Amino acid sequence: MKHRTIANLSKCSETDIQAIKFALKHKRDLTTVPALEEIAQSQQGLSVGAIVLLKAMADRLHITQALGHGVEGQLALWQIMARVINQGSRLSAVRLAGQHAICDLLELPSFNEEDLYANLDWVCAQQEQIEKQLFQQRYCRTELPRLFLCSKVKSTL
């Protein structure tokens, strides 16, 4: 075979064709071309590694299911993740969300620290239900827990 088609340029835009011509013209050493900085620029995006890891752990431990997939449950999940990543305030959790792709990965709307404080009220109201669901997910009907931790509260009235 004398000729082989490796790409069809007929559907490429004019900009793409110009970029290909430019690359072929300077194929010996593209790093020495001063205009290369104008053509290709890169920037750091939002961090995803810690969020993906913590989300997978929350799924595996049934925390995601216990909290629910609504906005309140997802905000509660973010507060747990933010606490693991950085031991800070609600405001620091909002700032941390600006560094991580949490809104994209959990499909959350933008939020502020007031939303997180309101979410803590929701978690408090749902606490018993969340704990029961976590217990049921952890222990099947055939398997009983071997250890219970209890705390006594002394009243000093």
N, CA, C and O atoms as a GROMACS GRO file, in nm:
protein
  628
    1MET      N    1   0.085  -0.116   0.000
    1MET     CA    2   0.000   0.000   0.000
    1MET      C    3   0.089   0.123   0.000
    1MET      O    4   0.178   0.136   0.085
    2LYS      N    5   0.067   0.213  -0.095
    2LYS     CA    6   0.148   0.333  -0.104
    2LYS      C    7   0.092   0.446  -0.018
    2LYS      O    8   0.169   0.524   0.038
    3HIS      N    9  -0.040   0.456  -0.007
    3HIS     CA   10  -0.102   0.564   0.069
    3HIS      C   11  -0.199   0.506   0.170
    3HIS      O   12  -0.266   0.407   0.144
    4ARG      N   13  -0.204   0.569   0.285
    4ARG     CA   14  -0.298   0.527   0.388
    4ARG      C   15  -0.358   0.652   0.452
    4ARG      O   16  -0.285   0.743   0.491
    5THR      N   17  -0.489   0.656   0.462
    5THR     CA   18  -0.558   0.770   0.523
    5THR      C   19  -0.550   0.756   0.674
    5THR      O   20  -0.593   0.654   0.729
    6ILE      N   21  -0.495   0.856   0.740
    6ILE     CA   22  -0.487   0.852   0.886
    6ILE      C   23  -0.585   0.950   0.950
    6ILE      O   24  -0.616   0.938   1.068
    7ALA      N   25  -0.633   1.047   0.873
    7ALA     CA   26  -0.731   1.142   0.926
    7ALA      C   27  -0.803   1.209   0.810
    7ALA      O   28  -0.745   1.234   0.705
    8ASN      N   29  -0.930   1.237   0.832
    8ASN     CA   30  -1.010   1.308   0.734
    8ASN      C   31  -1.033   1.449   0.788
    8ASN      O   32  -1.100   1.466   0.889
    9LEU      N   33  -0.978   1.547   0.721
    9LEU     CA   34  -0.984   1.686   0.767
    9LEU      C   35  -1.106   1.760   0.714
    9LEU      O   36  -1.125   1.877   0.746
   10SER      N   37  -1.188   1.695   0.635
   10SER     CA   38  -1.298   1.767   0.572
   10SER      C   39  -1.400   1.820   0.673
   10SER      O   40  -1.468   1.918   0.645
   11LYS      N   41  -1.412   1.757   0.790
   11LYS     CA   42  -1.509   1.803   0.889
   11LYS      C   43  -1.445   1.888   0.999
   11LYS      O   44  -1.513   1.928   1.093
   12CYS      N   45  -1.317   1.915   0.986
   12CYS     CA   46  -1.248   1.998   1.085
   12CYS      C   47  -1.280   2.145   1.059
   12CYS      O   48  -1.304   2.187   0.946
   13SER      N   49  -1.280   2.222   1.168
   13SER     CA   50  -1.301   2.365   1.154
   13SER      C   51  -1.174   2.429   1.097
   13SER      O   52  -1.067   2.368   1.095
   14GLU      N   53  -1.187   2.551   1.052
   14GLU     CA   54  -1.072   2.624   0.998
   14GLU      C   55  -0.964   2.642   1.105
   14GLU      O   56  -0.844   2.636   1.076
   15THR      N   57  -1.006   2.664   1.229
   15THR     CA   58  -0.911   2.680   1.339
   15THR      C   59  -0.832   2.551   1.361
   15THR      O   60  -0.711   2.555   1.383
   16ASP      N   61  -0.901   2.436   1.356
   16ASP     CA   62  -0.833   2.308   1.372
   16ASP      C   63  -0.732   2.283   1.260
   16ASP      O   64  -0.621   2.236   1.285
   17ILE      N   65  -0.771   2.315   1.138
   17ILE     CA   66  -0.681   2.296   1.023
   17ILE      C   67  -0.558   2.384   1.037
   17ILE      O   68  -0.446   2.341   1.008
   18GLN      N   69  -0.577   2.509   1.080
   18GLN     CA   70  -0.464   2.599   1.100
   18GLN      C   71  -0.372   2.548   1.210
   18GLN      O   72  -0.250   2.559   1.199
   19ALA      N   73  -0.430   2.492   1.316
   19ALA     CA   74  -0.348   2.437   1.424
   19ALA      C   75  -0.267   2.317   1.376
   19ALA      O   76  -0.151   2.302   1.414
   20ILE      N   77  -0.326   2.232   1.294
   20ILE     CA   78  -0.255   2.117   1.239
   20ILE      C   79  -0.141   2.164   1.149
   20ILE      O   80  -0.030   2.110   1.156
   21LYS      N   81  -0.168   2.263   1.063
   21LYS     CA   82  -0.064   2.318   0.976
   21LYS      C   83   0.050   2.376   1.059
   21LYS      O   84   0.167   2.355   1.028
   22PHE      N   85   0.015   2.449   1.163
   22PHE     CA   86   0.115   2.509   1.251
   22PHE      C   87   0.201   2.401   1.315
   22PHE      O   88   0.324   2.413   1.319
   23ALA      N   89   0.137   2.295   1.366
   23ALA     CA   90   0.211   2.186   1.432
   23ALA      C   91   0.304   2.116   1.333
   23ALA      O   92   0.416   2.081   1.368
   24LEU      N   93   0.256   2.094   1.211
   24LEU     CA   94   0.340   2.028   1.111
   24LEU      C   95   0.457   2.117   1.069
   24LEU      O   96   0.567   2.069   1.044
   25LYS      N   97   0.432   2.246   1.062
   25LYS     CA   98   0.537   2.340   1.023
   25LYS      C   99   0.649   2.343   1.128
   25LYS      O  100   0.766   2.358   1.093
   26HIS      N  101   0.612   2.329   1.256
   26HIS     CA  102   0.709   2.336   1.366
   26HIS      C  103   0.727   2.201   1.434
   26HIS      O  104   0.749   2.196   1.555
   27LYS      N  105   0.717   2.094   1.360
   27LYS     CA  106   0.720   1.961   1.420
   27LYS      C  107   0.854   1.923   1.481
   27LYS      O  108   0.860   1.834   1.565
   28ARG      N  109   0.961   1.987   1.442
   28ARG     CA  110   1.091   1.954   1.497
   28ARG      C  111   1.099   1.983   1.646
   28ARG      O  112   1.149   1.901   1.724
   29ASP      N  113   1.051   2.099   1.687
   29ASP     CA  114   1.056   2.136   1.829
   29ASP      C  115   0.948   2.239   1.858
   29ASP      O  116   0.970   2.359   1.841
   30LEU      N  117   0.835   2.192   1.903
   30LEU     CA  118   0.724   2.281   1.934
   30LEU      C  119   0.749   2.367   2.058
   30LEU      O  120   0.685   2.471   2.074
   31THR      N  121   0.840   2.326   2.144
   31THR     CA  122   0.864   2.401   2.266
   31THR      C  123   0.937   2.532   2.242
   31THR      O  124   0.932   2.622   2.326
   32THR      N  125   1.005   2.546   2.129
   32THR     CA  126   1.078   2.669   2.102
   32THR      C  127   0.993   2.774   2.032
   32THR      O  128   1.038   2.886   2.012
   33VAL      N  129   0.873   2.739   1.994
   33VAL     CA  130   0.786   2.834   1.925
   33VAL      C  131   0.726   2.929   2.027
   33VAL      O  132   0.656   2.885   2.118
   34PRO      N  133   0.754   3.060   2.015
   34PRO     CA  134   0.703   3.154   2.115
   34PRO      C  135   0.551   3.165   2.116
   34PRO      O  136   0.492   3.195   2.220
   35ALA      N  137   0.487   3.140   2.004
   35ALA     CA  138   0.341   3.154   1.998
   35ALA      C  139   0.269   3.035   2.059
   35ALA      O  140   0.147   3.037   2.072
   36LEU      N  141   0.342   2.931   2.098
   36LEU     CA  142   0.279   2.813   2.154
   36LEU      C  143   0.205   2.843   2.284
   36LEU      O  144   0.100   2.785   2.310
   37GLU      N  145   0.258   2.934   2.364
   37GLU     CA  146   0.192   2.972   2.489
   37GLU      C  147   0.056   3.033   2.462
   37GLU      O  148  -0.036   3.018   2.542
   38GLU      N  149   0.041   3.103   2.350
   38GLU     CA  150  -0.087   3.162   2.315
   38GLU      C  151  -0.185   3.058   2.266
   38GLU      O  152  -0.306   3.073   2.283
   39ILE      N  153  -0.136   2.952   2.204
   39ILE     CA  154  -0.223   2.850   2.149
   39ILE      C  155  -0.274   2.757   2.258
   39ILE      O  156  -0.394   2.730   2.265
   40ALA      N  157  -0.186   2.708   2.342
   40ALA     CA  158  -0.224   2.612   2.445
   40ALA      C  159  -0.195   2.669   2.582
   40ALA      O  160  -0.081   2.701   2.615
   41GLN      N  161  -0.300   2.681   2.661
   41GLN     CA  162  -0.284   2.727   2.798
   41GLN      C  163  -0.348   2.624   2.888
   41GLN      O  164  -0.448   2.561   2.852
   42SER      N  165  -0.292   2.607   3.004
   42SER     CA  166  -0.350   2.512   3.099
   42SER      C  167  -0.369   2.582   3.233
   42SER      O  168  -0.301   2.678   3.266
   43GLN      N  169  -0.463   2.529   3.307
   43GLN     CA  170  -0.486   2.581   3.441
   43GLN      C  171  -0.532   2.468   3.531
   43GLN      O  172  -0.587   2.368   3.484
   44GLN      N  173  -0.511   2.484   3.659
   44GLN     CA  174  -0.550   2.383   3.755
   44GLN      C  175  -0.700   2.389   3.775
   44GLN      O  176  -0.756   2.496   3.800
   45GLY      N  177  -0.766   2.275   3.765
   45GLY     CA  178  -0.910   2.267   3.786
   45GLY      C  179  -0.941   2.236   3.932
   45GLY      O  180  -0.852   2.235   4.017
   46LEU      N  181  -1.067   2.212   3.959
   46LEU     CA  182  -1.109   2.178   4.094
   46LEU      C  183  -1.061   2.038   4.130
   46LEU      O  184  -1.054   1.950   4.043
   47SER      N  185  -1.030   2.018   4.253
   47SER     CA  186  -0.980   1.889   4.302
   47SER      C  187  -1.095   1.789   4.312
   47SER      O  188  -1.206   1.824   4.353
   48VAL      N  189  -1.069   1.663   4.274
   48VAL     CA  190  -1.173   1.560   4.280
   48VAL      C  191  -1.130   1.435   4.356
   48VAL      O  192  -1.216   1.358   4.400
   49GLY      N  193  -1.002   1.413   4.375
   49GLY     CA  194  -0.954   1.288   4.432
   49GLY      C  195  -1.011   1.256   4.569
   49GLY      O  196  -1.065   1.148   4.589
   50ALA      N  197  -1.000   1.349   4.662
   50ALA     CA  198  -1.049   1.324   4.798
   50ALA      C  199  -1.200   1.304   4.799
   50ALA      O  200  -1.251   1.221   4.874
   51ILE      N  201  -1.271   1.380   4.716
   51ILE     CA  202  -1.416   1.371   4.712
   51ILE      C  203  -1.460   1.235   4.660
   51ILE      O  204  -1.550   1.172   4.716
   52VAL      N  205  -1.398   1.189   4.554
   52VAL     CA  206  -1.433   1.058   4.497
   52VAL      C  207  -1.406   0.947   4.598
   52VAL      O  208  -1.488   0.856   4.614
   53LEU      N  209  -1.292   0.954   4.665
   53LEU     CA  210  -1.256   0.854   4.765
   53LEU      C  211  -1.357   0.854   4.880
   53LEU      O  212  -1.408   0.748   4.919
   54LEU      N  213  -1.386   0.971   4.935
   54LEU     CA  214  -1.477   0.979   5.048
   54LEU      C  215  -1.620   0.940   5.010
   54LEU      O  216  -1.692   0.881   5.090
   55LYS      N  217  -1.660   0.973   4.888
   55LYS     CA  218  -1.794   0.934   4.840
   55LYS      C  219  -1.802   0.782   4.829
   55LYS      O  220  -1.903   0.722   4.867
   56ALA      N  221  -1.698   0.718   4.777
   56ALA     CA  222  -1.696   0.572   4.766
   56ALA      C  223  -1.702   0.508   4.904
   56ALA      O  224  -1.771   0.408   4.923
   57MET      N  225  -1.630   0.564   5.001
   57MET     CA  226  -1.634   0.510   5.136
   57MET      C  227  -1.772   0.529   5.198
   57MET      O  228  -1.823   0.439   5.265
   58ALA      N  229  -1.833   0.645   5.177
   58ALA     CA  230  -1.967   0.671   5.230
   58ALA      C  231  -2.069   0.576   5.168
   58ALA      O  232  -2.160   0.530   5.237
   59ASP      N  233  -2.055   0.548   5.040
   59ASP     CA  234  -2.144   0.452   4.973
   59ASP      C  235  -2.125   0.312   5.033
   59ASP      O  236  -2.222   0.242   5.061
   60ARG      N  237  -2.001   0.274   5.052
   60ARG     CA  238  -1.970   0.140   5.103
   60ARG      C  239  -2.019   0.121   5.247
   60ARG      O  240  -2.060   0.012   5.285
   61LEU      N  241  -2.015   0.228   5.325
   61LEU     CA  242  -2.060   0.222   5.464
   61LEU      C  243  -2.209   0.253   5.480
   61LEU      O  244  -2.260   0.260   5.591
   62HIS      N  245  -2.277   0.272   5.366
   62HIS     CA  246  -2.421   0.300   5.361
   62HIS      C  247  -2.459   0.436   5.421
   62HIS      O  248  -2.575   0.458   5.454
   63ILE      N  249  -2.363   0.524   5.435
   63ILE     CA  250  -2.391   0.658   5.488
   63ILE      C  251  -2.472   0.737   5.387
   63ILE      O  252  -2.566   0.807   5.424
   64THR      N  253  -2.437   0.726   5.260
   64THR     CA  254  -2.509   0.798   5.155
   64THR      C  255  -2.656   0.757   5.154
   64THR      O  256  -2.744   0.842   5.144
   65GLN      N  257  -2.681   0.628   5.165
   65GLN     CA  258  -2.819   0.578   5.164
   65GLN      C  259  -2.895   0.626   5.288
   65GLN      O  260  -3.012   0.661   5.278
   66ALA      N  261  -2.829   0.627   5.403
   66ALA     CA  262  -2.894   0.669   5.527
   66ALA      C  263  -2.928   0.818   5.525
   66ALA      O  264  -3.030   0.859   5.580
   67LEU      N  265  -2.843   0.898   5.463
   67LEU     CA  266  -2.868   1.041   5.456
   67LEU      C  267  -2.969   1.077   5.348
   67LEU      O  268  -3.037   1.180   5.358
   68GLY      N  269  -2.979   0.994   5.247
   68GLY     CA  270  -3.071   1.022   5.138
   68GLY      C  271  -3.002   1.098   5.027
   68GLY      O  272  -2.891   1.150   5.043
   69HIS      N  273  -3.068   1.103   4.913
   69HIS     CA  274  -3.008   1.165   4.795
   69HIS      C  275  -3.063   1.305   4.767
   69HIS      O  276  -3.035   1.364   4.662
   70GLY      N  277  -3.141   1.358   4.859
   70GLY     CA  278  -3.192   1.494   4.844
   70GLY      C  279  -3.084   1.596   4.876
   70GLY      O  280  -2.972   1.560   4.914
   71VAL      N  281  -3.117   1.721   4.860
   71VAL     CA  282  -3.020   1.829   4.884
   71VAL      C  283  -2.972   1.827   5.028
   71VAL      O  284  -2.852   1.842   5.054
   72GLU      N  285  -3.063   1.808   5.123
   72GLU     CA  286  -3.024   1.807   5.265
   72GLU      C  287  -2.927   1.693   5.295
   72GLU      O  288  -2.828   1.711   5.365
   73GLY      N  289  -2.956   1.576   5.242
   73GLY     CA  290  -2.868   1.461   5.263
   73GLY      C  291  -2.732   1.482   5.201
   73GLY      O  292  -2.630   1.445   5.259
   74GLN      N  293  -2.729   1.541   5.081
   74GLN     CA  294  -2.602   1.566   5.014
   74GLN      C  295  -2.522   1.674   5.087
   74GLN      O  296  -2.399   1.664   5.095
   75LEU      N  297  -2.590   1.775   5.139
   75LEU     CA  298  -2.519   1.877   5.218
   75LEU      C  299  -2.460   1.814   5.346
   75LEU      O  300  -2.348   1.847   5.386
   76ALA      N  301  -2.537   1.725   5.408
   76ALA     CA  302  -2.486   1.656   5.528
   76ALA      C  303  -2.364   1.572   5.492
   76ALA      O  304  -2.266   1.568   5.566
   77LEU      N  305  -2.372   1.504   5.378
   77LEU     CA  306  -2.258   1.425   5.332
   77LEU      C  307  -2.136   1.514   5.309
   77LEU      O  308  -2.025   1.477   5.346
   78TRP      N  309  -2.157   1.632   5.249
   78TRP     CA  310  -2.045   1.724   5.230
   78TRP      C  311  -1.986   1.768   5.363
   78TRP      O  312  -1.864   1.780   5.376
   79GLN      N  313  -2.072   1.792   5.463
   79GLN     CA  314  -2.019   1.835   5.593
   79GLN      C  315  -1.932   1.725   5.654
   79GLN      O  316  -1.832   1.754   5.720
   80ILE      N  317  -1.970   1.600   5.634
   80ILE     CA  318  -1.887   1.489   5.682
   80ILE      C  319  -1.754   1.487   5.608
   80ILE      O  320  -1.648   1.476   5.668
   81MET      N  321  -1.762   1.498   5.474
   81MET     CA  322  -1.640   1.498   5.393
   81MET      C  323  -1.549   1.614   5.429
   81MET      O  324  -1.428   1.597   5.443
   82ALA      N  325  -1.607   1.732   5.443
   82ALA     CA  326  -1.528   1.852   5.475
   82ALA      C  327  -1.459   1.836   5.610
   82ALA      O  328  -1.346   1.882   5.629
   83ARG      N  329  -1.526   1.770   5.702
   83ARG     CA  330  -1.468   1.748   5.835
   83ARG      C  331  -1.350   1.652   5.827
   83ARG      O  332  -1.252   1.667   5.899
   84VAL      N  333  -1.361   1.552   5.740
   84VAL     CA  334  -1.251   1.457   5.724
   84VAL      C  335  -1.132   1.525   5.656
   84VAL      O  336  -1.017   1.504   5.695
   85ILE      N  337  -1.160   1.606   5.553
   85ILE     CA  338  -1.053   1.672   5.478
   85ILE      C  339  -0.986   1.781   5.561
   85ILE      O  340  -0.863   1.793   5.562
   86ASN      N  341  -1.068   1.861   5.630
   86ASN     CA  342  -1.015   1.977   5.700
   86ASN      C  343  -1.100   2.002   5.824
   86ASN      O  344  -1.221   2.024   5.813
   87GLN      N  345  -1.038   2.000   5.940
   87GLN     CA  346  -1.111   2.022   6.066
   87GLN      C  347  -1.141   2.170   6.083
   87GLN      O  348  -1.069   2.239   6.155
   88GLY      N  349  -1.245   2.219   6.019
   88GLY     CA  350  -1.271   2.362   6.026
   88GLY      C  351  -1.417   2.394   6.052
   88GLY      O  352  -1.497   2.306   6.082
   89SER      N  353  -1.449   2.520   6.038
   89SER     CA  354  -1.583   2.571   6.062
   89SER      C  355  -1.671   2.549   5.939
   89SER      O  356  -1.626   2.495   5.838
   90ARG      N  357  -1.796   2.591   5.950
   90ARG     CA  358  -1.888   2.584   5.834
   90ARG      C  359  -1.837   2.676   5.723
   90ARG      O  360  -1.844   2.640   5.605
   91LEU      N  361  -1.787   2.793   5.761
   91LEU     CA  362  -1.733   2.884   5.660
   91LEU      C  363  -1.614   2.821   5.588
   91LEU      O  364  -1.600   2.836   5.467
   92SER      N  365  -1.530   2.752   5.663
   92SER     CA  366  -1.416   2.686   5.598
   92SER      C  367  -1.463   2.572   5.507
   92SER      O  368  -1.398   2.542   5.407
   93ALA      N  369  -1.576   2.508   5.541
   93ALA     CA  370  -1.633   2.403   5.455
   93ALA      C  371  -1.684   2.463   5.324
   93ALA      O  372  -1.674   2.400   5.219
   94VAL      N  373  -1.739   2.584   5.332
   94VAL     CA  374  -1.784   2.652   5.210
   94VAL      C  375  -1.664   2.689   5.124
   94VAL      O  376  -1.666   2.671   5.002
   95ARG      N  377  -1.559   2.739   5.187
   95ARG     CA  378  -1.437   2.773   5.112
   95ARG      C  379  -1.372   2.649   5.052
   95ARG      O  380  -1.320   2.653   4.941
   96LEU      N  381  -1.375   2.540   5.126
   96LEU     CA  382  -1.320   2.414   5.078
   96LEU      C  383  -1.398   2.365   4.956
   96LEU      O  384  -1.340   2.308   4.864
   97ALA      N  385  -1.528   2.386   4.957
   97ALA     CA  386  -1.611   2.347   4.842
   97ALA      C  387  -1.570   2.423   4.717
   97ALA      O  388  -1.588   2.372   4.606
   98GLY      N  389  -1.515   2.543   4.733
   98GLY     CA  390  -1.466   2.620   4.620
   98GLY      C  391  -1.339   2.562   4.560
   98GLY      O  392  -1.304   2.594   4.446
   99GLN      N  393  -1.269   2.478   4.635
   99GLN     CA  394  -1.146   2.416   4.588
   99GLN      C  395  -1.170   2.276   4.534
   99GLN      O  396  -1.088   2.222   4.460
  100HIS      N  397  -1.283   2.215   4.571
  100HIS     CA  398  -1.315   2.080   4.529
  100HIS      C  399  -1.439   2.082   4.440
  100HIS      O  400  -1.520   2.175   4.447
  101ALA      N  401  -1.454   1.981   4.358
  101ALA     CA  402  -1.567   1.974   4.265
  101ALA      C  403  -1.688   1.909   4.331
  101ALA      O  404  -1.753   1.823   4.272
  102ILE      N  405  -1.718   1.950   4.452
  102ILE     CA  406  -1.825   1.888   4.529
  102ILE      C  407  -1.962   1.914   4.468
  102ILE      O  408  -2.045   1.823   4.464
  103CYS      N  409  -1.987   2.035   4.422
  103CYS     CA  410  -2.118   2.065   4.364
  103CYS      C  411  -2.142   1.985   4.237
  103CYS      O  412  -2.255   1.943   4.210
  104ASP      N  413  -2.038   1.962   4.159
  104ASP     CA  414  -2.052   1.882   4.037
  104ASP      C  415  -2.071   1.735   4.070
  104ASP      O  416  -2.156   1.669   4.011
  105LEU      N  417  -1.992   1.683   4.162
  105LEU     CA  418  -1.996   1.539   4.192
  105LEU      C  419  -2.121   1.498   4.269
  105LEU      O  420  -2.174   1.389   4.247
  106LEU      N  421  -2.168   1.582   4.360
  106LEU     CA  422  -2.288   1.550   4.438
  106LEU      C  423  -2.413   1.616   4.382
  106LEU      O  424  -2.522   1.603   4.439
  107GLU      N  425  -2.397   1.687   4.273
  107GLU     CA  426  -2.509   1.759   4.209
  107GLU      C  427  -2.579   1.852   4.308
  107GLU      O  428  -2.701   1.851   4.322
  108LEU      N  429  -2.498   1.932   4.377
  108LEU     CA  430  -2.548   2.028   4.475
  108LEU      C  431  -2.557   2.167   4.413
  108LEU      O  432  -2.474   2.203   4.330
  109PRO      N  433  -2.658   2.244   4.453
  109PRO     CA  434  -2.656   2.385   4.414
  109PRO      C  435  -2.551   2.458   4.497
  109PRO      O  436  -2.502   2.404   4.596
  110SER      N  437  -2.517   2.578   4.458
  110SER     CA  438  -2.420   2.653   4.539
  110SER      C  439  -2.481   2.678   4.677
  110SER      O  440  -2.602   2.689   4.692
  111PHE      N  441  -2.394   2.686   4.778
  111PHE     CA  442  -2.442   2.702   4.915
  111PHE      C  443  -2.345   2.790   4.992
  111PHE      O  444  -2.231   2.812   4.950
  112ASN      N  445  -2.391   2.839   5.107
  112ASN     CA  446  -2.307   2.920   5.194
  112ASN      C  447  -2.311   2.862   5.335
  112ASN      O  448  -2.376   2.759   5.358
  113GLU      N  449  -2.244   2.927   5.429
  113GLU     CA  450  -2.237   2.873   5.564
  113GLU      C  451  -2.372   2.871   5.634
  113GLU      O  452  -2.396   2.785   5.719
  114GLU      N  453  -2.461   2.963   5.599
  114GLU     CA  454  -2.595   2.964   5.658
  114GLU      C  455  -2.671   2.838   5.617
  114GLU      O  456  -2.745   2.780   5.696
  115ASP      N  457  -2.652   2.796   5.492
  115ASP     CA  458  -2.715   2.671   5.444
  115ASP      C  459  -2.662   2.552   5.523
  115ASP      O  460  -2.738   2.459   5.553
  116LEU      N  461  -2.534   2.553   5.557
  116LEU     CA  462  -2.475   2.442   5.632
  116LEU      C  463  -2.525   2.440   5.777
  116LEU      O  464  -2.547   2.333   5.833
  117TYR      N  465  -2.542   2.559   5.837
  117TYR     CA  466  -2.598   2.563   5.973
  117TYR      C  467  -2.742   2.515   5.972
  117TYR      O  468  -2.782   2.442   6.063
  118ALA      N  469  -2.820   2.553   5.873
  118ALA     CA  470  -2.958   2.504   5.860
  118ALA      C  471  -2.958   2.353   5.838
  118ALA      O  472  -3.046   2.282   5.886
  119ASN      N  473  -2.859   2.304   5.766
  119ASN     CA  474  -2.848   2.161   5.741
  119ASN      C  475  -2.818   2.085   5.870
  119ASN      O  476  -2.864   1.973   5.887
  120LEU      N  477  -2.741   2.145   5.960
  120LEU     CA  478  -2.716   2.082   6.089
  120LEU      C  479  -2.846   2.064   6.167
  120LEU      O  480  -2.863   1.964   6.237
  121ASP      N  481  -2.938   2.160   6.157
  121ASP     CA  482  -3.069   2.146   6.220
  121ASP      C  483  -3.144   2.029   6.159
  121ASP      O  484  -3.210   1.953   6.231
  122TRP      N  485  -3.136   2.013   6.027
  122TRP     CA  486  -3.202   1.902   5.959
  122TRP      C  487  -3.143   1.769   6.007
  122TRP      O  488  -3.217   1.675   6.036
  123VAL      N  489  -3.010   1.762   6.016
  123VAL     CA  490  -2.944   1.640   6.063
  123VAL      C  491  -2.988   1.607   6.205
  123VAL      O  492  -3.013   1.491   6.237
  124CYS      N  493  -2.998   1.708   6.290
  124CYS     CA  494  -3.040   1.688   6.429
  124CYS      C  495  -3.182   1.631   6.433
  124CYS      O  496  -3.209   1.539   6.510
  125ALA      N  497  -3.271   1.684   6.351
  125ALA     CA  498  -3.409   1.636   6.347
  125ALA      C  499  -3.418   1.494   6.291
  125ALA      O  500  -3.508   1.418   6.329
  126GLN      N  501  -3.328   1.458   6.202
  126GLN     CA  502  -3.329   1.327   6.137
  126GLN      C  503  -3.237   1.226   6.203
  126GLN      O  504  -3.227   1.112   6.157
  127GLN      N  505  -3.169   1.265   6.311
  127GLN     CA  506  -3.064   1.182   6.369
  127GLN      C  507  -3.110   1.041   6.402
  127GLN      O  508  -3.043   0.944   6.367
  128GLU      N  509  -3.222   1.027   6.469
  128GLU     CA  510  -3.268   0.894   6.509
  128GLU      C  511  -3.296   0.806   6.388
  128GLU      O  512  -3.259   0.689   6.386
  129GLN      N  513  -3.359   0.863   6.287
  129GLN     CA  514  -3.390   0.787   6.165
  129GLN      C  515  -3.261   0.747   6.093
  129GLN      O  516  -3.249   0.634   6.045
  130ILE      N  517  -3.165   0.838   6.085
  130ILE     CA  518  -3.037   0.808   6.020
  130ILE      C  519  -2.964   0.696   6.093
  130ILE      O  520  -2.913   0.603   6.031
  131GLU      N  521  -2.961   0.705   6.227
  131GLU     CA  522  -2.894   0.603   6.306
  131GLU      C  523  -2.961   0.467   6.290
  131GLU      O  524  -2.893   0.365   6.277
  132LYS      N  525  -3.094   0.463   6.290
  132LYS     CA  526  -3.165   0.336   6.271
  132LYS      C  527  -3.134   0.277   6.135
  132LYS      O  528  -3.112   0.156   6.122
  133GLN      N  529  -3.132   0.360   6.034
  133GLN     CA  530  -3.104   0.310   5.900
  133GLN      C  531  -2.961   0.258   5.888
  133GLN      O  532  -2.936   0.155   5.825
  134LEU      N  533  -2.867   0.328   5.949
  134LEU     CA  534  -2.728   0.281   5.949
  134LEU      C  535  -2.716   0.148   6.022
  134LEU      O  536  -2.645   0.058   5.977
  135PHE      N  537  -2.785   0.135   6.134
  135PHE     CA  538  -2.782   0.010   6.211
  135PHE      C  539  -2.840  -0.104   6.128
  135PHE      O  540  -2.782  -0.212   6.124
  136GLN      N  541  -2.953  -0.080   6.063
  136GLN     CA  542  -3.016  -0.184   5.982
  136GLN      C  543  -2.930  -0.223   5.864
  136GLN      O  544  -2.926  -0.340   5.827
  137GLN      N  545  -2.861  -0.128   5.804
  137GLN     CA  546  -2.773  -0.159   5.691
  137GLN      C  547  -2.650  -0.237   5.737
  137GLN      O  548  -2.600  -0.322   5.664
  138ARG      N  549  -2.604  -0.210   5.856
  138ARG     CA  550  -2.481  -0.274   5.906
  138ARG      C  551  -2.508  -0.415   5.955
  138ARG      O  552  -2.428  -0.506   5.932
  139TYR      N  553  -2.619  -0.432   6.024
  139TYR     CA  554  -2.648  -0.562   6.084
  139TYR      C  555  -2.773  -0.621   6.020
  139TYR      O  556  -2.883  -0.568   6.032
  140CYS      N  557  -2.752  -0.732   5.953
  140CYS     CA  558  -2.865  -0.805   5.896
  140CYS      C  559  -2.945  -0.864   6.010
  140CYS      O  560  -2.900  -0.864   6.124
  141ARG      N  561  -3.060  -0.913   5.980
  141ARG     CA  562  -3.145  -0.973   6.084
  141ARG      C  563  -3.080  -1.098   6.146
  141ARG      O  564  -3.111  -1.134   6.260
  142THR      N  565  -2.992  -1.162   6.073
  142THR     CA  566  -2.928  -1.283   6.125
  142THR      C  567  -2.804  -1.253   6.207
  142THR      O  568  -2.762  -1.336   6.288
  143GLU      N  569  -2.746  -1.137   6.189
  143GLU     CA  570  -2.622  -1.104   6.259
  143GLU      C  571  -2.651  -0.997   6.364
  143GLU      O  572  -2.705  -0.891   6.333
  144LEU      N  573  -2.615  -1.025   6.485
  144LEU     CA  574  -2.636  -0.929   6.593
  144LEU      C  575  -2.504  -0.865   6.632
  144LEU      O  576  -2.399  -0.929   6.622
  145PRO      N  577  -2.507  -0.741   6.674
  145PRO     CA  578  -2.383  -0.676   6.715
  145PRO      C  579  -2.326  -0.741   6.842
  145PRO      O  580  -2.400  -0.789   6.928
  146ARG      N  581  -2.196  -0.742   6.851
  146ARG     CA  582  -2.130  -0.801   6.967
  146ARG      C  583  -2.092  -0.697   7.071
  146ARG      O  584  -2.053  -0.732   7.182
  147LEU      N  585  -2.103  -0.571   7.035
  147LEU     CA  586  -2.059  -0.466   7.125
  147LEU      C  587  -2.154  -0.347   7.116
  147LEU      O  588  -2.185  -0.300   7.006
  148PHE      N  589  -2.200  -0.300   7.228
  148PHE     CA  590  -2.281  -0.180   7.234
  148PHE      C  591  -2.206  -0.077   7.318
  148PHE      O  592  -2.151  -0.110   7.423
  149LEU      N  593  -2.204   0.044   7.274
  149LEU     CA  594  -2.144   0.152   7.349
  149LEU      C  595  -2.255   0.242   7.399
  149LEU      O  596  -2.337   0.290   7.320
  150CYS      N  597  -2.258   0.265   7.527
  150CYS     CA  598  -2.362   0.350   7.586
  150CYS      C  599  -2.295   0.458   7.669
  150CYS      O  600  -2.183   0.441   7.718
  151SER      N  601  -2.364   0.566   7.683
  151SER     CA  602  -2.314   0.671   7.770
  151SER      C  603  -2.426   0.710   7.864
  151SER      O  604  -2.542   0.719   7.824
  152LYS      N  605  -2.390   0.734   7.988
  152LYS     CA  606  -2.488   0.777   8.088
  152LYS      C  607  -2.472   0.926   8.110
  152LYS      O  608  -2.360   0.978   8.120
  153VAL      N  609  -2.583   0.992   8.118
  153VAL     CA  610  -2.582   1.135   8.144
  153VAL      C  611  -2.631   1.155   8.286
  153VAL      O  612  -2.741   1.112   8.321
  154LYS      N  613  -2.550   1.218   8.368
  154LYS     CA  614  -2.587   1.244   8.506
  154LYS      C  615  -2.654   1.378   8.516
  154LYS      O  616  -2.606   1.477   8.462
  155SER      N  617  -2.762   1.380   8.583
  155SER     CA  618  -2.833   1.506   8.604
  155SER      C  619  -2.788   1.564   8.738
  155SER      O  620  -2.782   1.493   8.838
  156THR      N  621  -2.756   1.690   8.740
  156THR     CA  622  -2.712   1.756   8.862
  156THR      C  623  -2.815   1.857   8.909
  156THR      O  624  -2.780   1.965   8.956
  157LEU      N  625  -2.942   1.822   8.897
  157LEU     CA  626  -3.048   1.914   8.941
  157LEU      C  627  -3.070   1.908   9.087
  157LEU      O  628  -3.156   1.980   9.139
   0.00000   0.00000   0.00000
